[in-house]
Amino acid sequence: MGVRPAGRAEDRDGPRDECGVFGIYAPGHEVSRLSYFALYALQHRGQESAGIAAADRGGQIVTRRELGLVSQVFSENDLRTLAGDLAIGHVRYSTTGSNAWENSQPVQRSEGTHGSHRELALAHNGNLINAVQLHGELLERGVTFSSTSDSEIVAALIATHPAERIEDAIAEVLPRLRGAFSIVAMTKDRVLAFRDPHGLRPLALGVLGPLSGAGETDDAGERKEGAAQAPTGSERGENDRVRYCVASESCAFDIIGARHLRDVRPGELVSIGEDGVQSRQVVSGARRAFCVFEYIYFARPDSRMNGQALQVARGRMGEILWHEAPVEADLVIAVPDSGNPAARGLARAAGLPQDDGFVKNRYVARTFIQPGQELRKHGLRLKFNPLPEVIAGRRLVVVDDSIVRGNTTRQIVAMLRDAGASEVHMRISAPPIKHPCHYGIDMSTREEMIAHGRTTAEVAAELGCDSLHYLSLEGVYEAVGAGTGAHPPGRQSHCDACFSGEYPLDGTGEANGKYALEEPAGSALPLVRA
């Protein structure tokens, strides 16, 4: 039976990224434990389900996945059961479909079942805009599914492909996928990672273990021709070998003692095994379209993307925000925690003091998880407690990263008024969000977005603040354009469709509205996104 939606957008406020992925090939290391902590570092990218698949080289893939946080899903016994030499992991948000176990990841296809020619586990961050078409084609071929996720569509395409080598199968499948995808997969002896040709969602390559004596590598992490060969496992312990891992963000490498090597290139396939890292550029020349919202909010501030230290970039956003819209004020406060870096930058540029206007209870779950507006209001009061001694009688500049529906911001303004603030000037380190994302971000519909069809002054009136200014799109690109990476700055290499309505992939709007994958016509199963 297909899964029916259990929650709708009205139960949420704010854009939410859907998934985080991790993969590691490291014989001699506790790969399941390393995966656990890597997923723990990526927990902000998905809090509804978590999973790890692991295998010994040449052995059977074992998968453990469940609804809940990483710390709730896995026990010490689970990690012992998942012992092996290679592993992949996943944390997930559902988008519009129900938060069902069947849609948790990694998805696994066993050899000889559901039309599969090989055993495969796969984890996906993103959203396919041609999932309905691909799903229909597979059904016509007699391929069956055990979930309603577009991630299993990708797994099925690869698992049922007749190519002998999985790299060749992926190279054939990748150009058929349209939309956003950063994917890690594993067979019994290799970990693979590949990214959509536009590079919409992030994916990074890391190295674990000592580099000295391991042979020279180029800046891509692959072995140079003629470089000294690393000692084999028989010459020194397996855990002394250089090993590789992949993750949605570099913060996952830091927690396990790995080093960020580089980003996986758009359209690239990386294959990791006993022979190290092999790279194949499957698709090249596509218009790059990295999600600019990763810089603003989604990624952890201690991650690096496209040569950018995100904490620094967000601080620059705050500085530019002040230069765009100065105001007479006494104090700068942030909406914690996402507003903190921009608030510090704004305070520096303004020469104003900064203080904590709220105490945040970090043991309260994110309020958007709770169903119903009445519960949401109570949840926000539990989460943020304003400090009258700090804010009473003050003209406040309040900095946050974004506004989508406006419910949370409206309540924050009201709480500050109740606590005695004389003026509340909202400053947002992102442009107004007016359009839905079709590339793997959970957002409201246009009609639910507070900025849709309203001027900034009208939004300010709706929120009850004295003034409101959004960072301009030009300001965003100025803030992220000072990196040293090879990724060119500016709109020509990013996606800003949620602000501009200009989608980089042709036919995006027609191919997949927010609920388009729920019940496609003629499909045996409604589909939900990754």
C-alpha positions, 0 to 999 in steps of 0.5 A: 500500500502506498504511503499517504501524507501525514503532515502538511506545510502548515505544520512547519515554518522555515526552509528545511534541507532534506538530507545529509549523506556520508560514505567511508572506505576504511578497512582497519577502522570502525567504519560504523562508529565513524559513520555514526559520529559523522551523521551526528555532525550532519544531524542539522540536515535531517532529524526524522530518520537515520540509517547506516549500511555496512559491509566487510569487503566481499561480504553481505551489506547489513543496513540499520535504519529507523525513525528518529535522531542519530542518537536514538536510532543506534545503540552500541550493539547496533554499531557492533552488528554493523562492523565492516570495512566500508559503510554509508550513512544518511539522515533525512527530512521527509518533504510532503509525504509521511515520515515512514520507515519505508522511506528512511535510508540508505535504501538497499537492493539485494541481488536477484530481487526486484529485478536487481543484478547486484547488491547495492545500498544508496543514500541520496540528498536532493530531489529528482524532477523527472522521478515520475517518468523514471518510476513509470519506466521501471514499472513497465520493465517489471521492476518492483519497489519497497518504498515510495522514495525517488531515492529507490528509483536511482538505486533501482536504475543502478542495481538493474543495469546490465553493466558488469562494473558499477561505475559503468552502470552509474555512468549510464544512469547519471545523465538520465537523472534530472534535478538535484542529487548528491548520492553515496552508494556502496557495493560489497567492496566499493563506496561510490559518490556522484553529484548532479551535473549542476552541483545543486547540492553539496558533496565533499571528499575527505581523507582519513589517516596519515599522508606522509609516505602514502605517495603523492596525490594531486589536488583532486585526491587521486594518485599522480602518475609515477608517484611512490606507491603507499605501503600495502596492508601487509607492510603496515597495519590496515589502520595506518593506510590513507583512507577516503570518505565523502560527506554532505559537509566538511564538518563531518570530517572534522568530528572523525579526524579526517581532512577535507580534500576537495569538493566532488565536482558537478557531474563527477563519479568518485569510486573508492576502494582498496586501490584508493580514489578513482575519478570519472567526469561523467558529465561536463559543461553543464551550467553550475547552480550551487544552492546559495541558501547553503551559504546563508543557512543550511550548512553548519557555520564550521563547514567549508563549501567551494572555498568558503568558510561559512562562518566568515561568509555569514559575518560578511552578510551581516556587515553588508546588511548594515551598510544597506540599511543602517538605523538608529539603534542601541543594541544588536541581538540575534535570533539564535542560533542561525542569526548569530554570525550575521549579527556579529558582522552587523554589530562590527560594521555598525559599531553597536554593542551586541548582547543575548536578547534571548536565552535558548533552551537547547534541549527543546526540539525544533518547533516545526516538528510539532504539529498544529499552530497552538503547539507551535506557539507553546514550543517557541515560548519554551525555546526562546526566553527573552531577557527584559533586563537586556532589552527593555527600553532599547532600540533593537536591531534583530538579526535572523537568517531568513523568513518564510511564512513569518509565524515564528518572526511575528511571535519573536517580535511580539515577545520582544515588545512584551519584554519592553523593547522600545523599537524592533528593527528586523534585519534578515541576511537573505533576500525575501523568499517568494518561490518554492524549491524543487531541488531538495529543500522543504519550503511552503507554497508561494501562497504561504510565503509572507513575502509573496505578493507583498512589499517589504513595508507590507511584510513589516506591518504583518510582522509588527516590527518598526522596520524590516530590511532583507539583504539584497541578492547582490549583497549575498553574492558579494559576501560569498564571492571573496573565496579562494576556491575554483568555484566562480562567484556570482549568479552564473554558478549558483541557484537562487530560484527561491528568491528570484523565481529563475530556475536553472533547469528547464521545465522545473516548474511544470515537472514537479510542484510541491505535491507532484510526486505524492500521487502521480497519475497511473502510478501504483505508488505515490512518491515522496522526495528524498 
